[in-house]
């Protein structure tokens, strides 16, 4: 039977895709809308408002007033902590509803979203709880006078101001929390722009944060594509900081736009992360399952930190490939509301064509196609489904090994020794993540120190809400999570105060 989302649309009952500006929900001033089509079926899901430059101006002005003219930035710690905890509690309370809305947005299966912490509502709630713990610890230092004398030398951390937070479509729960929670914890105000391919999940989360008691103007939402909505937001002179997760091309544009005003910028721009599997890995089959799972399950490889390169010791190469191929054959697609479904389609037709183009290029460049490589037909022909794809004997300098494909494609590269593995792992423009599989604890730690990546996981993979996340090289600027988030959303101020009649 041909896949359809009609009954789920009726059951979930999506609300209109409106803007949220200065505590009010409404459409764009010019009435412009954009129609979202479901990636698994091509069916129309709903229309959302496209914020014009004028709408963005209104949202930024509301955030500016809330920061400059209200008491928000000066809230006492006790009050702010209680607000962030209410936000986390409401997200947990509405987890089932949020997963259902997300399934209509980006088609991440509800079962996967419930069972995998990194893409769950639970991780978002934990991020809010974690940042609640920072509110009463936003301290500076009192330093001894360097030149002597009777005065105080002090530092303070103060909120940076109005934040433009721009989200991708693939992980709305985690990424909204990673940007909004530290902003609220430090006393900033926010203009949030979700991807047009995952708007309704973000709007429902914002409704919950509103009901938790976030004041008018502190959190605003403008929806729509990069042009005109995103472009106006990143070039707005009253924005003090831009926090963006997405493509390297857009990240480069943001850096360019911020240069004239010195707007603060945090960027997470993707990766080509290696999984390095040594011959002494405790379980090569588990290493293969972990690696191919990250590329095929849930988001179907549409995750910035996924290990899309497997660097495998030659002596266990065939064992790894056999296990990975077996796992790939077990991946199930279809209705994201079906508990048995494990993976999503690609987000849109443009991404489908892009991934299929990379597969064709991999074959043309001489890599060996082990499995997959085709678009799924039959009942799935209306969606953007690509079969789990594994290429073997990949040259580490080839397109497959160097460029971020953002789809269910794994490039497997053989190596002979540790130094060669390090060289291959670092031979990339990116540096977001990496994994190392070995039973030798000293080797895993050596590799962790030698690989140039923001996060290196040893014999597994995990996301934690209190750890910094971000990348080296062209994977971005700055970090999100933990103390790093607090520092990214504050400015450091030095204050000097004489205690007597000395001249400073």
C-alpha positions as CSV (number, residue, x, y, z in Angstrom):
1,X,0.0,0.0,0.0
2,X,1.3,3.4,-0.9
3,X,2.6,5.3,2.1
4,X,0.5,8.3,3.2
5,X,0.5,10.8,6.2
6,X,-3.1,11.8,5.9
7,X,-4.4,10.0,9.0
8,X,-1.5,11.2,11.1
9,X,-2.1,14.8,10.1
10,X,-5.6,14.5,11.3
11,X,-4.6,12.8,14.5
12,X,-1.8,15.2,15.4
13,X,-3.7,18.3,14.3
14,X,-0.9,20.7,13.4
15,X,-1.5,24.3,14.3
16,X,-1.0,27.1,11.7
17,X,2.7,28.0,11.1
18,X,2.7,31.5,12.5
19,X,5.3,33.9,13.6
20,X,5.8,34.7,17.3
21,X,6.8,38.3,17.9
22,X,6.7,40.2,21.2
23,X,4.4,37.7,22.8
24,X,1.9,37.5,19.9
25,X,1.2,34.9,17.3
26,X,0.4,36.0,13.8
27,X,1.1,35.8,10.1
28,X,3.7,37.6,8.0
29,X,2.8,41.3,7.3
30,X,2.6,40.6,3.5
31,X,0.7,37.3,4.0
32,X,3.5,35.2,2.4
33,X,3.6,31.5,3.1
34,X,5.6,28.4,2.2
35,X,4.2,24.9,1.8
36,X,6.0,22.0,3.6
37,X,5.9,18.6,1.8
38,X,6.5,15.5,3.8
39,X,9.8,13.9,2.9
40,X,8.4,10.3,3.1
41,X,5.5,10.9,0.8
42,X,5.7,14.2,-1.0
43,X,2.3,15.1,0.4
44,X,1.5,18.7,1.6
45,X,1.8,18.9,5.3
46,X,0.9,22.5,6.1
47,X,1.7,26.1,5.2
48,X,4.0,28.3,7.3
49,X,4.5,32.0,7.4
50,X,7.4,33.5,5.5
51,X,8.8,36.4,7.6
52,X,9.7,39.4,5.5
53,X,12.5,41.8,6.3
54,X,9.9,43.9,8.0
55,X,8.8,41.0,10.2
56,X,12.4,40.3,11.2
57,X,12.9,43.9,12.1
58,X,9.9,43.7,14.4
59,X,11.2,40.6,16.0
60,X,14.6,42.0,16.6
61,X,13.1,45.3,17.9
62,X,11.0,43.3,20.4
63,X,14.1,41.4,21.6
64,X,16.0,44.6,21.8
65,X,13.3,46.2,24.0
66,X,13.1,43.2,26.2
67,X,16.8,43.3,26.8
68,X,17.3,47.0,27.1
69,X,14.1,48.2,28.8
70,X,12.6,45.4,30.8
71,X,13.9,43.8,34.0
72,X,14.7,40.5,32.2
73,X,18.5,40.7,32.2
74,X,18.4,41.6,35.9
75,X,16.2,38.7,37.1
76,X,17.4,37.2,40.4
77,X,19.0,33.8,40.1
78,X,16.2,32.0,42.0
79,X,13.6,33.2,39.6
80,X,15.6,32.4,36.4
81,X,16.5,28.9,37.7
82,X,12.8,28.2,38.3
83,X,11.9,29.3,34.8
84,X,14.5,27.0,33.1
85,X,13.4,24.1,35.2
86,X,9.8,24.6,34.2
87,X,10.9,24.7,30.6
88,X,12.6,21.3,31.0
89,X,9.6,19.8,32.9
90,X,7.1,20.9,30.2
91,X,9.2,19.4,27.4
92,X,9.3,16.1,29.2
93,X,5.6,16.2,29.9
94,X,4.8,16.7,26.2
95,X,7.5,14.4,24.8
96,X,5.1,12.1,22.9
97,X,3.3,15.0,21.3
98,X,6.6,16.6,20.2
99,X,7.9,13.4,18.7
100,X,4.7,13.1,16.7
101,X,5.0,16.7,15.4
102,X,8.6,16.0,14.4
103,X,7.6,12.9,12.5
104,X,5.4,15.2,10.4
105,X,8.2,17.7,10.0
106,X,11.4,15.7,9.2
107,X,10.0,12.1,9.3
108,X,12.4,11.0,12.1
109,X,10.6,7.8,13.4
110,X,8.8,8.2,16.7
111,X,10.4,5.0,18.0
112,X,13.9,6.2,17.2
113,X,13.3,9.6,18.8
114,X,12.0,7.8,22.0
115,X,14.9,5.4,22.2
116,X,18.0,7.3,21.2
117,X,19.1,10.0,23.7
118,X,20.9,12.3,21.3
119,X,17.7,13.0,19.3
120,X,15.2,12.7,22.1
121,X,13.1,15.3,23.9
122,X,14.8,14.1,27.1
123,X,18.2,15.5,26.0
124,X,16.6,18.9,25.3
125,X,15.0,18.9,28.8
126,X,18.3,17.9,30.3
127,X,20.0,20.8,28.5
128,X,17.6,23.2,30.1
129,X,18.1,21.6,33.5
130,X,21.9,21.7,33.1
131,X,21.9,25.4,32.3
132,X,19.5,26.2,35.2
133,X,22.5,25.0,37.3
134,X,24.7,27.7,35.8
135,X,22.5,30.7,36.6
136,X,23.8,31.3,40.1
137,X,27.4,30.6,39.1
138,X,27.9,33.3,36.5
139,X,30.8,34.8,38.5
140,X,33.9,36.6,37.5
141,X,37.1,37.0,39.5
142,X,38.6,39.4,42.1
143,X,42.3,39.8,41.3
144,X,45.2,41.2,43.3
145,X,46.3,44.7,42.0
146,X,49.3,44.1,39.8
147,X,51.0,47.4,40.7
148,X,50.1,47.4,44.3
149,X,48.0,50.1,45.9
150,X,44.6,50.1,47.5
151,X,42.1,49.2,44.8
152,X,40.0,46.3,43.5
153,X,40.4,44.6,40.1
154,X,37.4,42.6,39.2
155,X,35.7,40.8,36.3
156,X,32.1,40.2,35.6
157,X,30.1,38.1,33.0
158,X,27.2,40.0,31.5
159,X,24.6,38.8,28.9
160,X,25.7,39.5,25.3
161,X,22.3,40.9,24.3
162,X,20.1,40.0,21.4
163,X,20.8,36.6,19.9
164,X,19.9,35.3,16.4
165,X,19.6,31.6,16.8
166,X,19.3,29.7,13.5
167,X,18.4,26.0,13.5
168,X,18.8,23.2,10.9
169,X,16.0,20.7,10.3
170,X,17.6,17.5,11.6
171,X,17.7,17.7,15.4
172,X,15.3,20.4,16.6
173,X,15.0,19.2,20.2
174,X,18.7,19.2,21.0
175,X,19.6,22.2,18.9
176,X,16.9,24.5,20.1
177,X,17.8,23.7,23.7
178,X,21.5,24.2,23.1
179,X,20.9,27.7,21.8
180,X,17.9,28.9,23.8
181,X,18.8,27.5,27.2
182,X,22.1,29.3,27.7
183,X,20.6,32.4,26.3
184,X,17.8,32.4,28.9
185,X,20.3,31.3,31.6
186,X,22.5,34.3,31.0
187,X,19.7,36.9,30.5
188,X,19.9,37.3,26.7
189,X,16.9,37.7,24.4
190,X,16.4,35.6,21.3
191,X,15.1,35.7,17.7
192,X,14.8,32.1,16.6
193,X,14.7,31.0,13.0
194,X,13.9,27.3,12.4
195,X,14.5,25.6,9.1
196,X,11.5,25.7,6.8
197,X,11.9,21.9,6.7
198,X,11.3,21.5,10.4
199,X,9.2,24.5,11.6
200,X,6.2,23.0,13.4
201,X,8.3,21.1,16.0
202,X,10.1,24.3,16.9
203,X,6.8,26.3,17.1
204,X,5.3,23.8,19.5
205,X,8.4,23.8,21.7
206,X,8.2,27.6,21.8
207,X,4.6,27.4,22.8
208,X,5.6,25.3,25.8
209,X,8.4,27.7,26.7
210,X,5.9,30.5,26.6
211,X,3.6,28.6,28.9
212,X,6.5,28.0,31.3
213,X,6.7,31.8,31.7
214,X,9.3,33.2,29.3
215,X,8.4,36.9,29.3
216,X,7.1,38.8,26.3
217,X,9.8,39.7,23.8
218,X,12.5,37.5,25.3
219,X,11.9,34.7,22.8
220,X,10.7,35.5,19.3
221,X,10.3,33.2,16.2
222,X,10.5,34.1,12.6
223,X,9.9,31.4,10.1
224,X,10.8,31.0,6.4
225,X,13.7,30.2,4.1
226,X,17.2,31.7,4.1
227,X,16.0,34.4,1.6
228,X,14.4,36.7,2.8
229,X,14.1,35.6,6.4
230,X,17.5,34.3,7.3
231,X,19.4,36.9,5.3
232,X,17.8,39.8,7.1
233,X,18.3,38.2,10.5
234,X,22.1,37.7,10.0
235,X,22.6,41.2,8.6
236,X,20.5,43.0,11.2
237,X,22.6,45.7,13.0
238,X,20.8,45.3,16.3
239,X,21.7,41.6,16.6
240,X,24.6,41.1,19.1
241,X,25.3,37.4,18.5
242,X,24.5,34.8,15.8
243,X,24.4,31.2,16.7
244,X,24.1,29.0,13.6
245,X,24.1,25.2,13.0
246,X,24.0,24.2,9.3
247,X,26.0,24.1,6.1
248,X,29.5,25.5,5.6
249,X,28.3,27.7,2.8
250,X,25.8,29.5,5.0
251,X,28.3,29.7,7.8
252,X,30.8,31.4,5.5
253,X,28.0,33.9,4.5
254,X,27.4,34.6,8.2
255,X,31.0,35.3,8.9
256,X,31.0,37.7,6.0
257,X,27.9,39.4,7.1
258,X,29.1,39.8,10.7
259,X,32.4,41.4,9.7
260,X,31.3,45.0,9.3
261,X,29.5,45.1,12.7
262,X,31.8,42.6,14.6
263,X,28.7,40.6,15.6
264,X,29.7,37.7,17.8
265,X,29.4,34.4,16.0
266,X,29.1,30.7,17.0
267,X,29.0,28.2,14.1
268,X,28.7,24.4,13.8
269,X,29.1,23.6,10.2
270,X,29.3,19.8,9.7
271,X,32.0,17.2,9.3
272,X,33.4,14.2,7.6
273,X,34.0,12.3,10.8
274,X,36.2,9.1,10.8
275,X,35.6,5.9,12.8
276,X,39.0,4.3,13.2
277,X,38.7,0.5,13.7
278,X,41.9,-1.3,14.8
279,X,42.7,-5.0,14.5
280,X,42.5,-5.4,18.3
281,X,38.9,-3.9,18.6
282,X,37.1,-5.9,21.2
283,X,34.2,-6.5,18.9
284,X,34.7,-5.6,15.2
285,X,31.1,-6.5,14.4
286,X,29.9,-4.1,17.1
287,X,32.2,-1.4,15.7
288,X,30.7,-2.0,12.3
289,X,27.1,-1.9,13.6
290,X,27.8,1.4,15.5
291,X,29.4,3.0,12.5
292,X,26.8,2.0,9.9
293,X,24.0,2.6,12.3
294,X,25.1,6.3,12.7
295,X,25.0,6.6,8.9
296,X,21.7,4.8,8.2
297,X,19.4,4.8,11.3
298,X,17.2,7.6,12.5
299,X,18.3,10.6,10.4
300,X,19.6,8.4,7.5
301,X,23.1,9.9,7.7
302,X,21.8,13.5,7.8
303,X,23.7,14.3,10.9
304,X,26.8,16.5,11.1
305,X,28.8,14.3,13.5
306,X,28.0,10.9,11.9
307,X,31.0,8.7,11.2
308,X,30.7,8.7,7.4
309,X,34.3,7.5,6.9
310,X,35.3,4.1,8.3
311,X,39.1,3.7,8.5
312,X,39.6,0.0,9.1
313,X,42.8,-2.0,9.7
314,X,43.4,-4.2,6.8
315,X,43.5,-7.4,8.9
316,X,39.8,-7.0,10.0
317,X,38.7,-5.2,6.8
318,X,36.6,-8.0,5.4
319,X,35.1,-8.8,8.8
320,X,34.0,-5.2,9.2
321,X,32.5,-5.0,5.7
322,X,30.5,-8.2,6.2
323,X,29.1,-7.0,9.5
324,X,28.3,-3.5,8.2
325,X,26.5,-5.0,5.1
326,X,24.5,-7.3,7.3
327,X,23.4,-4.4,9.5
328,X,22.5,-2.2,6.5
329,X,20.2,-5.0,5.3
330,X,18.2,-4.8,8.5
331,X,17.3,-1.1,8.3
332,X,13.6,-0.5,7.8
333,X,11.9,2.4,6.2
334,X,8.3,3.6,5.9
335,X,5.7,5.3,8.1
336,X,7.6,7.2,10.8
337,X,4.7,6.5,13.2
338,X,5.2,2.7,12.9
339,X,7.3,1.5,15.9
340,X,9.1,-1.0,13.6
341,X,10.5,1.8,11.3
342,X,14.1,2.7,12.1
343,X,15.1,5.3,9.6
344,X,14.0,8.5,7.8
345,X,14.0,9.6,4.1
346,X,16.2,12.4,2.9
347,X,14.7,15.7,3.7
348,X,13.8,17.0,0.2
349,X,14.2,16.3,-3.5
350,X,17.3,18.5,-3.8
351,X,19.1,16.5,-1.1
352,X,17.9,13.2,-2.8
353,X,19.5,14.3,-6.1
354,X,22.6,15.4,-4.3
355,X,23.1,12.1,-2.5
356,X,22.4,10.0,-5.7
357,X,24.9,12.2,-7.5
358,X,27.6,11.4,-4.9
359,X,26.9,7.7,-5.3
360,X,27.3,7.9,-9.0
361,X,30.6,9.8,-8.5
362,X,31.9,7.2,-6.1
363,X,31.4,4.5,-8.7
364,X,33.0,6.6,-11.4
365,X,36.0,7.3,-9.2
366,X,36.6,3.6,-8.8
367,X,35.2,2.8,-5.3
368,X,33.6,-0.7,-4.9
369,X,29.8,-0.6,-4.2
370,X,29.1,-3.2,-1.6
371,X,25.4,-2.6,-1.1
372,X,22.7,-0.1,-1.7
373,X,23.2,2.9,-4.0
374,X,19.6,3.2,-5.3
375,X,16.5,5.1,-4.6
376,X,13.7,3.0,-3.1
377,X,10.6,2.5,-5.3
378,X,7.3,0.7,-4.9
379,X,5.3,1.9,-1.9
380,X,8.1,4.3,-1.1
381,X,8.4,5.9,-4.6
382,X,6.7,9.1,-3.4
383,X,9.4,9.8,-0.8
384,X,13.0,10.6,-0.8
385,X,14.3,7.2,0.4
386,X,17.8,6.0,-0.5
387,X,18.9,2.5,0.4
388,X,21.8,2.2,3.0
389,X,25.0,2.4,0.8
390,X,28.5,1.1,1.6
391,X,31.5,1.7,-0.6
392,X,34.7,-0.3,-0.1
393,X,38.3,0.3,-1.2
394,X,37.7,4.1,-1.1
395,X,40.7,6.3,-1.7
396,X,40.9,8.7,1.2
397,X,41.6,11.6,-1.1
398,X,38.5,10.9,-3.2
399,X,35.2,12.8,-3.3
400,X,33.4,10.1,-1.2
401,X,36.0,10.4,1.6
402,X,36.4,14.2,1.5
403,X,33.0,15.8,1.0
404,X,30.1,15.8,3.4
405,X,27.3,13.8,1.6
406,X,24.7,14.1,4.3
407,X,23.0,10.8,3.4
408,X,23.1,7.1,4.1
409,X,26.5,6.5,2.5
410,X,29.6,5.0,4.3
411,X,33.0,5.2,2.7
412,X,35.3,2.4,4.0
413,X,39.1,2.9,3.7
414,X,41.8,0.4,4.7
415,X,44.9,1.2,6.7
416,X,48.0,-0.6,7.9
417,X,49.3,1.1,11.0
418,X,48.5,3.8,13.6
419,X,50.4,6.6,12.0
420,X,48.7,6.0,8.7
421,X,45.3,6.0,10.5
422,X,46.1,9.3,12.1
423,X,47.2,10.9,8.8
424,X,44.0,9.7,7.1
425,X,41.7,10.8,9.9
426,X,43.2,14.3,9.8
427,X,43.3,14.5,6.0
428,X,40.1,16.5,5.8
429,X,38.9,20.1,5.8
430,X,36.6,19.2,8.7
431,X,37.2,18.4,12.4
432,X,33.9,17.8,14.1
433,X,34.0,14.3,15.5
434,X,35.7,10.9,15.5
435,X,35.5,7.5,17.0
436,X,38.3,5.0,17.9
437,X,37.7,1.3,18.4
438,X,40.5,-0.6,20.1
439,X,41.0,-2.8,23.2
440,X,44.3,-1.0,23.9
441,X,43.4,1.9,26.3
442,X,46.7,3.6,25.7
443,X,46.3,3.5,22.0
444,X,42.7,4.9,22.1
445,X,44.0,7.8,24.3
446,X,46.9,8.5,21.9
447,X,44.5,8.5,19.0
448,X,42.1,10.9,20.9
449,X,45.0,13.3,21.4
450,X,46.3,13.1,17.8
451,X,43.1,13.3,15.9
452,X,42.1,16.9,15.2
453,X,38.4,16.9,16.1
454,X,36.2,18.6,18.6
455,X,34.8,15.3,20.0
456,X,36.5,12.0,20.0
457,X,34.6,9.0,21.3
458,X,36.4,5.8,22.4
459,X,34.7,2.4,21.7
460,X,31.3,4.0,21.3
461,X,29.5,7.3,20.9
462,X,27.5,9.5,23.2
463,X,26.1,13.0,23.5
464,X,26.1,14.7,26.9
465,X,24.3,18.0,27.7
466,X,27.1,19.3,29.9
467,X,30.0,18.8,27.5
468,X,31.2,21.3,24.9
469,X,30.4,20.4,21.3
470,X,31.9,21.9,18.2
471,X,34.7,21.4,15.7
472,X,38.2,22.2,14.5
473,X,39.0,23.7,11.1
474,X,36.0,24.2,8.8
475,X,33.6,22.4,11.2
476,X,32.9,25.8,12.8
477,X,33.7,28.4,15.4
478,X,33.2,28.1,19.1
479,X,31.4,25.4,21.2
480,X,27.9,24.7,22.6
481,X,27.3,22.9,25.9
482,X,28.5,23.3,29.5
483,X,30.6,26.2,30.5
484,X,31.4,26.9,26.8
485,X,27.7,27.9,26.3
486,X,27.8,30.3,29.2
487,X,30.9,32.0,27.9
488,X,29.5,32.2,24.4
489,X,26.4,34.1,25.5
490,X,28.2,36.5,27.8
491,X,30.7,39.3,27.5
492,X,33.6,39.6,30.0
493,X,33.8,43.0,31.7
494,X,36.7,44.3,33.8
495,X,36.0,46.8,36.6
496,X,38.6,48.7,38.6
497,X,37.7,50.4,41.8
498,X,39.9,52.5,44.1
499,X,39.4,52.0,47.8
500,X,41.3,55.2,48.8
501,X,42.7,58.3,47.3
502,X,45.2,56.7,45.0
503,X,45.1,57.7,41.3
504,X,44.6,54.7,39.0
